[in-house]
Amino acid sequence: MNKNKPVLIFFLALLLLSCNDQKSTEGEETATDENAKLVSFKGREIDLSPFVEGFPYTSFQPVYAAGKLYYMKRGETMDLLELDLYNDGDLEKGKKISDIDYSTRNVWGIRYNENDKHLYWVGDESNDEIINLTRLNPETKEVEKLTDVPYIFGYRWNDAKDKVAYVARLGDKEERLGELRILDLKTKEESSIVQDTPEMRFTWGSPSWQPEGKGVVVNTLKNADRTFGNLIYIDFETKSKTLLTNSKKERSNLSAYPEWLNENTLLYTSNEDGFSNVYIHDLKKKESKQLTSFTSDLGSSEILTIDDNKYLFATTSSPIETQVYLVSLPDGEVVLQQNSDVVLNVYDSDGDKMLVSATSNTSMFRIDELKVSKEQIEFNTKVDVPQELKDKIYNTAVERITYPTFDIDPITGEPRQIHAYLYKPKNPLPEKERIVMIQSFYGGGNSFSTRYQILANAGIYVLSPSPRGSSGFGKEFSALNDKDLGGNEIIDVFYAAKFVSEKLNIPPSNIGVFGGSWGGYATMRTLTFPGDVNGNTVEFDWGFGISHAGFSDIIHFYENGNIPDWVILEAGDPKTEAAKLNDRSPLYHADKMKGHLLLTHGTNDSRVPIAGSEMIADSLEKYNKNVKLVKFEGQGHGIKGLDNKMIFYRTWFDFLEEVTKEND
């Protein structure tokens, strides 16, 4: 649900759709049967295999210290594999190093500990988001749960890599308590260091260890407000807490680097000047200063050692372009800058070498090794998608567009322009049958979407906009909808629909909206929009919508989801703004819904409980609205597992075929 970002279980058989509450049921064939991989739509036969099975790899973690590439492979199970880092890049040669089916659980942030040669991650055991620290011995396949708390915000080990500092979230909402703990990886003994306070709450972010292990720096929120992120230093000996950042400044993107420049000097990122930039802090002098002055948000970055000197490799990645920089430390001089046509994210580094992912909205996956010097950055591709597969799954021409929305941009004095990408199918449907699907939130990124390519293979256009509140355009744009959930960002989506309807000459009845999580809510909100919000009026005769794992009642979500502080930031405080939150909840405008709505949801979703979809489905049925609810048994916030993914897309196309046939 975080703006920035972001995701396998019980195998289901063929999905049978009924008129009311749609549930996964068993049939005569499973989704892995060859004919179950084919979808019929508008007279076309779409083979889902290349998209769902063609590149079955994910969760890559190359590690120099191990000389290995760790990654997951999807099949009948989700397996964890390792591969020699310097082989021929053939992912099929990976060795299975665990007997667990990882489609049955969440695994976040795999890291390799070169001291004990184990893999570590935070995750759950049954896809329920009870998040704890786990480690795996790749040689013996032994998996060990190391902690027992409701949720871990982040973890990191010390320089010796024999101890872990982690931040545990205990309790929830008013009863919430955050605690910094230290776990000895040899003895498994753990100790509580300090607890947070209502005035300065611990939050997401991995602790950064001071060299020699004297203390750590952790992320906090002032009064649990996500717009006031701060860093505090915790001294292990005195257990004292020292605020490192100015608590009066607004900042919503804050992170301390794991590596320090020396015993007293650390780097951290903050967007307090409007964009995510790098800052340097001296513990001894008790002062911070800004190191970079980027006017696009900092993307991925890493501290490198080149000729015995330290440098910062950094990218700035808006959804529009990526710039690569090499910055000398600690003075902050930019010694190298160059453009990149792909988004780069750092996996690991070793001296002047780095392993990075290289992706874009036209390139699904690549691992490159970068050799960095002050004169140039050399790229060498280590792993890539086979060309034969690219030919099958790359089905779009991508056009970057901007469209005007309803308000005036105070910087330009002109109508505010919203960034979007239009994915045009290489083989579109006949003109009178053409369909456009608009992503309601989390769109507009320069990243590859298998879903967009599947839709394009069916001849469907996709418009992927970045409505206000999206990341990548600086703090101000991201904050435009803070405490305005369901407000002006929804109007931006309406204007996207109006724009693309006119651009492509496609009637509203063949235009739909879709999204998951926040986007699921936004989809429901769009179809049930009462006509005006914040004094702004807008209308559009939507044809259909598809919501996955969305919430229909904001207050219910606050009371039953596991991120209540997100609700307070984005929507408002249920204690004092209940009337507004109810008015922004699709559940209370079910009678106004336009078009057809498909709801999909995992029964084991702790982030956004399935009741959000169940409640609105029941209400819409009472108003004789066109709604279908499909439940995925045992699934959490995402759809995982090969069979489930096949069923998921078959459900989409059955729905789209049904709701658009009357317009053919």
C-alpha positions in Angstrom: 0.0 0.0 0.0 3.0 2.2 0.3 3.2 4.8 -2.5 6.6 3.6 -3.5 6.3 0.9 -3.9 6.0 -3.3 -3.8 4.0 -9.6 -3.6 2.2 -17.1 -4.7 -0.4 -21.1 -2.5 -3.1 -23.5 -2.5 -3.7 -24.8 -6.0 -7.1 -24.2 -7.4 -8.9 -25.9 -10.2 -11.0 -24.5 -13.0 -12.9 -21.4 -11.8 -16.7 -21.6 -12.4 -18.5 -18.3 -12.4 -22.0 -18.1 -11.0 -24.4 -15.1 -10.9 -23.8 -14.1 -7.3 -20.8 -14.6 -5.0 -18.1 -16.1 -7.2 -15.8 -18.7 -5.5 -13.0 -20.9 -6.7 -14.3 -24.4 -7.2 -13.0 -27.7 -8.5 -13.7 -28.7 -12.0 -12.7 -31.4 -14.4 -9.4 -29.7 -15.4 -6.8 -27.7 -13.7 -5.2 -24.5 -15.0 -2.0 -26.3 -15.8 -3.8 -28.4 -18.5 -2.8 -27.2 -21.9 -6.3 -26.1 -22.9 -6.6 -24.2 -19.6 -3.7 -22.0 -20.7 -5.7 -20.7 -23.6 -8.2 -17.9 -23.3 -10.8 -17.0 -25.9 -11.6 -13.4 -26.3 -13.3 -11.6 -29.2 -12.6 -14.4 -31.5 -8.9 -14.6 -30.5 -7.1 -17.4 -28.8 -4.6 -16.1 -26.3 -1.9 -18.4 -25.0 -1.1 -17.4 -21.4 1.9 -19.7 -21.2 4.6 -17.4 -22.4 3.4 -14.7 -20.0 2.9 -16.8 -16.9 5.3 -19.6 -17.5 7.7 -18.3 -20.1 10.0 -16.5 -17.7 9.2 -18.2 -14.4 11.9 -16.4 -12.4 11.7 -13.7 -9.8 13.2 -12.4 -6.5 16.7 -12.2 -7.8 19.6 -11.6 -5.4 23.1 -11.9 -6.8 25.8 -11.9 -4.1 29.5 -11.2 -4.7 30.6 -12.7 -1.4 28.9 -16.0 -2.1 29.7 -16.0 -5.8 26.0 -17.0 -6.2 22.8 -15.8 -7.8 19.8 -16.6 -5.6 16.3 -16.5 -7.1 12.8 -18.0 -7.2 11.3 -20.2 -9.9 7.6 -20.6 -10.4 6.1 -23.9 -11.4 3.8 -26.3 -9.7 5.6 -24.9 -6.6 7.7 -21.8 -6.0 11.3 -22.9 -5.5 14.3 -21.1 -4.2 17.4 -21.7 -6.3 21.1 -20.8 -6.5 23.3 -20.5 -9.5 27.1 -19.8 -9.8 27.3 -16.1 -10.4 29.8 -16.4 -13.3 28.2 -19.1 -15.4 26.6 -18.7 -18.8 23.5 -17.0 -17.4 21.3 -20.1 -18.0 18.7 -19.9 -15.2 17.5 -23.4 -15.9 20.8 -24.7 -14.3 19.9 -23.4 -10.9 20.1 -25.7 -7.9 17.2 -26.1 -5.5 18.3 -25.1 -2.0 15.1 -25.4 0.0 12.2 -27.9 0.2 9.6 -25.2 1.0 7.0 -24.2 -1.5 7.4 -20.4 -1.4 4.0 -19.9 -3.1 2.6 -20.5 0.4 4.3 -17.6 2.1 5.7 -14.1 1.8 9.5 -13.7 1.6 10.8 -10.1 1.6 14.3 -8.8 1.4 16.6 -11.8 1.0 20.1 -11.1 2.2 23.3 -13.2 2.4 25.4 -13.3 5.5 28.9 -14.1 4.6 29.8 -14.9 8.2 27.6 -17.9 8.6 26.8 -18.4 4.9 23.1 -18.4 5.5 20.3 -16.5 3.7 18.0 -14.3 5.8 14.7 -12.7 5.1 11.6 -11.3 6.8 8.4 -13.1 6.0 5.5 -15.2 7.2 4.8 -18.9 7.3 1.2 -19.0 5.8 0.8 -15.9 3.7 -0.8 -14.0 6.6 1.7 -11.2 7.0 2.8 -12.1 10.5 6.3 -11.1 9.6 9.3 -12.5 11.3 13.0 -13.0 10.7 13.9 -16.3 9.0 17.2 -17.9 7.9 18.1 -20.7 5.5 21.2 -22.9 5.3 21.6 -23.4 1.6 23.8 -26.5 2.2 21.4 -28.4 4.5 18.2 -26.8 3.4 17.4 -26.1 7.0 14.9 -23.2 7.5 14.8 -21.6 10.9 12.4 -19.0 12.3 14.4 -16.7 14.5 11.8 -14.3 16.0 8.3 -14.5 17.2 6.6 -11.1 16.9 3.5 -9.8 15.0 5.6 -7.8 12.5 9.1 -6.7 11.8 9.7 -3.3 10.2 13.3 -4.0 9.2 16.5 -5.7 10.2 20.3 -5.5 9.6 23.3 -7.2 11.1 26.4 -5.6 12.5 29.9 -5.4 10.8 30.9 -8.8 12.2 27.5 -10.2 11.0 27.0 -12.2 14.2 24.2 -10.0 15.6 21.0 -8.6 14.1 19.2 -5.4 15.1 15.5 -5.4 14.2 12.5 -3.3 14.9 9.4 -5.2 16.1 5.9 -3.8 15.9 3.9 -5.1 18.9 0.2 -4.5 19.1 -1.7 -2.2 16.8 -3.4 1.2 16.6 -3.7 2.7 20.1 -2.1 -0.3 21.6 0.8 -0.2 19.3 4.3 -0.5 20.6 7.6 -0.5 18.7 10.7 -2.1 20.1 14.4 -2.2 19.0 15.8 -5.7 19.7 19.2 -7.3 19.3 19.5 -11.0 18.4 22.7 -13.0 18.8 22.9 -15.2 15.8 25.1 -17.8 17.5 23.3 -18.2 20.9 19.9 -17.0 19.6 19.6 -14.9 22.7 17.8 -11.6 22.2 17.5 -8.5 24.2 15.2 -5.5 24.2 17.1 -2.2 23.8 14.5 0.5 23.8 10.8 1.1 23.1 9.3 3.9 21.1 6.9 6.5 22.4 3.7 8.0 20.9 5.7 11.1 20.1 8.3 9.3 18.1 7.1 5.9 16.7 9.4 3.4 15.1 8.5 2.6 11.5 9.6 0.8 8.3 13.3 0.9 7.7 16.3 -1.3 8.5 18.6 -0.2 11.4 22.0 1.1 10.4 24.8 -0.1 12.7 27.5 2.3 13.8 31.0 0.9 13.1 32.3 -1.1 16.1 28.6 -1.8 17.1 28.2 1.1 19.6 24.7 1.9 18.4 22.2 2.0 15.5 20.2 4.6 13.6 16.5 3.8 13.1 13.5 5.4 11.4 10.8 7.0 13.3 7.6 9.0 12.8 6.7 12.1 14.7 3.3 11.5 16.3 2.8 8.6 13.9 2.6 11.0 11.0 4.2 9.7 7.8 4.9 13.2 6.6 7.2 13.8 9.5 9.8 11.0 9.2 12.9 11.3 11.4 16.1 9.4 12.3 17.2 8.7 15.8 20.5 7.3 17.1 20.2 4.7 19.8 23.3 4.1 22.1 23.5 0.5 23.2 25.4 1.2 26.4 23.2 4.1 27.7 20.0 3.1 25.8 19.6 6.8 25.1 17.8 8.1 22.0 19.2 11.1 20.1 17.2 12.8 17.4 19.4 13.3 14.3 17.0 15.2 12.0 15.0 18.4 12.5 11.6 17.1 13.7 9.9 20.3 12.4 10.7 19.5 8.8 8.3 17.5 6.7 9.9 14.4 5.0 8.1 11.3 3.8 11.0 9.4 2.3 13.9 8.7 4.7 16.5 6.0 4.9 20.0 5.6 6.5 22.7 3.9 4.4 24.0 0.6 5.9 27.6 1.6 5.4 29.1 4.5 7.3 32.0 6.7 6.1 33.7 6.4 9.5 32.7 5.9 13.1 30.8 9.2 13.3 29.7 9.9 9.8 26.7 8.4 8.1 24.7 9.1 4.9 21.0 9.1 4.6 18.3 10.0 2.1 15.5 12.5 2.7 13.0 14.4 0.5 12.8 17.4 2.9 13.8 19.8 0.1 11.0 18.5 -2.2 13.0 15.7 -3.9 14.8 12.7 -2.5 18.4 13.6 -2.0 21.4 12.4 0.0 22.5 14.0 3.3 25.5 13.5 5.5 25.4 13.6 9.3 28.3 13.9 11.8 27.4 12.4 15.1 30.2 14.1 16.9 29.4 17.5 15.6 25.7 16.9 15.8 25.0 18.4 12.4 23.7 17.4 9.0 24.2 18.9 5.5 22.8 18.2 2.1 25.1 16.4 -0.2 23.2 16.3 -3.5 20.7 18.7 -5.0 18.9 16.5 -7.5 15.6 17.9 -8.9 14.3 14.4 -9.7 13.9 11.8 -6.9 16.9 9.7 -6.0 16.4 6.1 -7.2 18.9 3.4 -6.4 22.3 4.2 -4.9 25.4 2.5 -3.4 28.6 3.5 -1.7 31.6 2.3 -3.8 35.3 2.2 -3.3 37.4 3.2 -6.3 41.1 3.6 -6.1 40.9 3.6 -2.3 38.4 6.5 -2.4 34.7 6.4 -1.6 32.1 7.5 -4.1 28.4 7.4 -4.2 26.8 5.8 -7.3 23.4 7.2 -7.6 20.5 7.3 -10.1 17.6 9.7 -10.3 14.6 7.9 -11.7 11.4 9.7 -12.5 8.8 7.8 -14.5 10.1 9.7 -17.5 13.9 9.4 -17.5 16.9 8.0 -15.6 20.2 9.8 -14.9 23.3 8.1 -13.5 25.8 10.0 -11.3 29.1 9.3 -9.6 29.5 11.6 -6.6 32.7 11.9 -4.6 32.5 11.5 -0.8 32.4 13.3 1.5 32.4 16.5 -0.5 29.5 15.8 -2.8 31.2 16.7 -6.1 29.6 15.2 -9.2 32.4 13.6 -11.1 30.4 11.7 -13.7 26.9 12.0 -15.2 25.3 10.0 -18.0 21.8 9.0 -19.3 20.3 5.6 -19.1 17.4 4.2 -21.1 16.6 1.7 -18.4 15.9 1.9 -14.7 18.8 0.7 -12.6 18.5 -0.9 -9.2 21.5 -2.0 -7.3 21.7 -5.6 -6.0 25.3 -5.8 -4.7 28.7 -4.1 -5.0 32.3 -5.1 -4.6 34.8 -2.3 -4.9 34.2 -0.6 -8.2 31.9 -3.3 -9.5 28.1 -3.5 -9.2 25.4 -6.0 -10.1 22.1 -4.2 -11.0 18.7 -4.9 -12.5 18.1 -3.1 -15.7 14.4 -2.7 -16.7 12.0 -0.4 -18.5 8.4 -0.4 -19.7 9.7 -2.1 -22.9 12.3 -4.5 -21.2 11.1 -7.1 -18.7 14.3 -8.1 -17.0 18.1 -8.0 -17.2 21.0 -8.3 -14.8 24.0 -6.2 -15.7 27.4 -5.9 -14.1 28.7 -2.4 -14.1 32.4 -1.4 -13.9 32.5 2.1 -12.5 35.3 4.6 -12.9 35.5 8.4 -12.7 35.6 8.5 -16.5 32.8 6.0 -17.5 30.4 3.3 -16.5 30.7 0.1 -18.5 27.7 -2.2 -18.8 28.0 -6.0 -19.2 24.9 -8.1 -19.4 25.0 -11.2 -17.3 21.4 -12.5 -17.5 18.7 -11.6 -20.0 15.4 -12.8 -21.3 15.7 -15.2 -24.3 15.0 -13.4 -27.6 12.5 -16.2 -28.5 10.4 -15.3 -25.4 10.7 -11.6 -26.0 9.2 -12.1 -29.5 6.1 -13.7 -27.8 5.5 -11.4 -24.9 6.5 -7.9 -26.1 3.2 -6.9 -27.7 3.0 -3.1 -27.3 4.3 0.1 -28.7 4.6 2.5 -25.8 3.8 6.2 -26.1 4.4 8.7 -23.4 1.7 11.3 -23.2 0.5 14.0 -20.9 -3.1 15.1 -20.5 -4.7 18.1 -18.8 -6.7 17.6 -15.6 -9.1 19.9 -13.9 -6.9 22.3 -11.8 -4.2 24.9 -12.5 -0.5 24.1 -11.8 0.7 26.9 -9.6 4.2 26.6 -11.1 3.1 27.1 -14.8 -0.2 28.9 -14.3 -1.6 26.5 -16.9 -3.9 23.4 -16.5 -2.0 20.7 -14.6 -0.5 18.0 -16.8 -0.7 14.4 -15.7 2.0 12.0 -17.0 0.9 8.7 -18.5 2.0 5.9 -20.8 -0.3 4.6 -23.5 0.3 0.9 -24.3 -0.8 0.3 -27.9 -1.3 -3.3 -29.0 0.6 -4.3 -32.1 -2.6 -6.0 -33.3 -5.6 -4.1 -31.9 -9.1 -5.2 -32.0 -11.3 -4.0 -34.9 -12.1 -0.3 -34.6 -15.7 -0.8 -33.4 -14.7 -3.3 -30.8 -11.7 -1.5 -29.3 -11.3 -1.4 -25.5 -9.2 0.7 -23.2 -8.3 -0.2 -19.7 -7.0 2.5 -17.3 -5.0 1.7 -14.3 -6.5 3.6 -11.3 -3.4 4.0 -9.2 0.3 2.8 -9.1 0.5 3.5 -12.8 2.7 5.6 -15.0 6.0 3.9 -14.1 8.9 3.1 -16.5 8.6 -0.5 -15.6 7.6 -3.7 -17.4 4.1 -5.0 -16.8 3.3 -8.6 -17.9 -0.4 -7.7 -17.3 -0.3 -4.9 -19.8 1.4 -7.2 -22.4 -1.3 -9.9 -21.8 -4.0 -7.3 -22.4 -2.2 -6.0 -25.5 -2.0 -9.6 -26.8 -5.8 -9.6 -26.6 -5.9 -6.3 -28.6 -6.7 -4.1 -25.6 -5.2 -0.6 -25.1 -3.9 0.2 -21.6 -3.5 3.8 -20.3 -1.2 3.9 -17.3 -1.3 7.4 -15.6 0.3 8.8 -12.6 -2.5 10.7 -10.8 -1.6 13.1 -8.0 -0.2 11.2 -5.0 2.0 9.1 -7.2 5.7 8.8 -6.5 8.5 9.9 -8.8 7.7 13.6 -9.2 8.9 14.9 -5.9 7.4 15.3 -2.4 4.9 18.0 -3.3 3.2 16.0 -6.0 3.2 12.9 -3.9 1.6 14.8 -1.1 -1.2 16.4 -3.2 -3.7 13.9 -2.0 -2.6 13.5 1.6 -5.7 13.3 3.7 -7.7 13.5 0.5 -8.0 9.8 -0.4 -10.8 9.4 -2.9 -10.7 13.1 -3.7 -8.8 14.9 -6.5 -6.7 11.9 -7.5 -9.9 10.2 -8.6 -10.8 13.2 -10.8 -7.4 12.8 -12.5 -8.5 9.3 -13.5 -11.8 10.6 -14.9 -9.9 13.1 -17.0 -7.6 10.3 -18.2 -10.7 8.5 -19.4 -12.1 11.6 -21.1 -8.7 12.2 -22.8 -8.2 8.6 -24.1 -11.8 8.3 -25.2 -11.3 11.3 -27.5 -7.8 10.4 -28.5 -8.7 6.9 -29.7 -12.3 7.6 -30.5 -13.5 4.9 -28.2 -16.9 5.2 -26.5 -17.1 5.3 -22.6 -18.9 1.9 -22.6 -15.7 0.3 -23.9 -13.5 2.0 -21.3 -12.8 0.5 -17.9 -10.7 1.0 -14.9 -8.6 -1.4 -12.9 -6.2 -1.6 -10.0 -5.1 -3.5 -6.8 -4.9 -2.5 -3.2 -5.1 1.3 -3.2 -5.9 0.9 -6.9 -8.7 -1.6 -6.0 -10.2 1.1 -3.8 -9.7 3.7 -6.5 -11.5 1.5 -9.0 -14.5 1.1 -6.7 -14.5 4.8 -5.9 -14.4 5.7 -9.6 -17.4 3.5 -10.5 -19.4 4.7 -7.5 -18.3 8.3 -7.7 -21.1 10.6 -6.5 -20.4 13.3 -9.0 -18.4 15.8 -7.1 -15.7 16.1 -4.4 -13.9 19.1 -3.0 -16.3 21.3 -5.0 -15.2 19.8 -8.3 -17.7 18.0 -10.5 -16.9 15.3 -13.1 -18.9 12.6 -14.9 -18.0 9.7 -17.2 -20.1 6.7 -18.2 -17.7 3.9 -17.3 -18.3 0.6 -18.9 -16.6 -1.6 -16.3 -14.0 -1.9 -13.6 -11.8 -4.6 -12.0 -10.7 -4.3 -8.4 -8.3 -6.6 -6.7 -7.8 -6.6 -2.9 -9.4 -3.3 -2.5 -11.1 -1.7 0.5 -14.7 -0.3 0.2 -15.1 1.1 3.7 -12.2 3.3 4.8 -13.0 3.1 8.5 -13.4 -0.7 8.4 -10.0 -0.9 6.7 -8.5 1.3 9.4 -9.9 -1.0 12.1 -9.0 -4.3 10.5 -6.0 -3.8 8.2 -2.4 -3.9 9.3 -1.4 -0.4 8.2 -3.7 2.0 10.1 -1.1 4.8 10.0 -1.4 4.8 6.2 -5.1 5.5 6.5 -4.5 8.4 8.8 -2.0 10.0 6.4 -3.9 9.4 3.2 -7.6 9.6 4.3 -7.7 11.3 7.7 -8.4 10.4 11.3 -11.5 8.1 11.8 -12.0 9.6 15.3 -12.5 13.1 14.1 -13.3 12.8 10.4 -15.6 9.8 10.2 -18.2 11.7 8.1 -15.7 12.5 5.4 -14.2 9.0 5.4 -17.7 7.5 5.1 -18.5 9.8 2.2 -15.2 8.8 0.4 -16.0 5.1 0.9 -17.5 3.3 -2.2 -19.6 1.2 0.1 -21.8 4.2 1.0 -22.3 5.1 -2.7 -23.1 1.6 -4.0 -26.4 2.8 -5.4 -24.6 5.2 -7.8 -22.4 2.5 -9.4 -22.0 2.7 -13.2 -21.0 -0.2 -15.5 -20.0 -3.7 -14.4 -17.6 -4.5 -11.5 -15.4 -7.6 -11.0 -13.9 -8.0 -7.5 -11.1 -10.5 -6.8 -9.6 -11.0 -3.3 -7.6 -13.5 -1.3 -9.3 -15.0 1.7 -6.1 -14.7 3.8 -5.4 -11.0 3.1 -4.2 -9.3 6.2 -3.2 -6.0 4.5 -6.7 -5.4 3.1 -9.2 -7.9 4.6 -11.5 -9.6 2.1 -14.5 -8.1 4.0 -14.0 -4.9 2.0 -14.9 -6.7 -1.2 -17.6 -8.9 0.4 -19.4 -5.9 1.9 -19.6 -3.9 -1.3 -20.6 -7.0 -3.4 -23.5 -7.6 -1.0 -24.6 -4.0 -1.2 -24.3 -3.7 -4.9 -26.5 -6.9 -5.3 -29.2 -5.3 -3.2 -29.2 -2.4 -5.6 -29.3 -4.8 -8.6 -26.0 -3.7 -9.8 -23.7 -5.8 -12.1 -21.1 -7.2 -9.7 -19.1 -10.5 -9.5 -16.9 -11.4 -6.6 -14.2 -14.1 -7.0 -12.5 -15.4 -3.9 -9.1 -17.0 -4.0 -8.8 -19.4 -1.1 -5.7 -19.1 1.0 -4.3 -16.2 -0.9 -3.0 -13.1 0.8 -2.7 -9.6 -0.7 -1.3 -10.9 -4.0 -2.2 -13.7 -6.3 0.5 -16.4 -6.1 1.0 -19.8 -7.7 0.9 -20.8 -11.3 -2.7 -22.3 -11.2 -4.0 -19.2 -9.4 -2.4 -16.8 -12.0 -4.0 -18.8 -14.9 -7.4 -18.7 -13.2 -6.9 -15.0 -12.4 -6.5 -14.0 -16.0 -9.2 -16.4 -17.3 -11.5 -14.7 -14.9 -10.5 -11.3 -16.3 -11.2 -12.3 -19.9 -14.4 -14.1 -19.1 -15.6 -10.9 -17.4 -14.4 -8.6 -20.2 -16.0 -10.8 -22.9 -19.3 -10.6 -21.0 -19.4 -6.9 -20.3 -18.4 -5.7 -23.7 -20.3 -8.1 -26.0 -23.4 -5.9 -26.0 -21.2 -3.1 -27.5 -19.8 -5.2 -30.3 
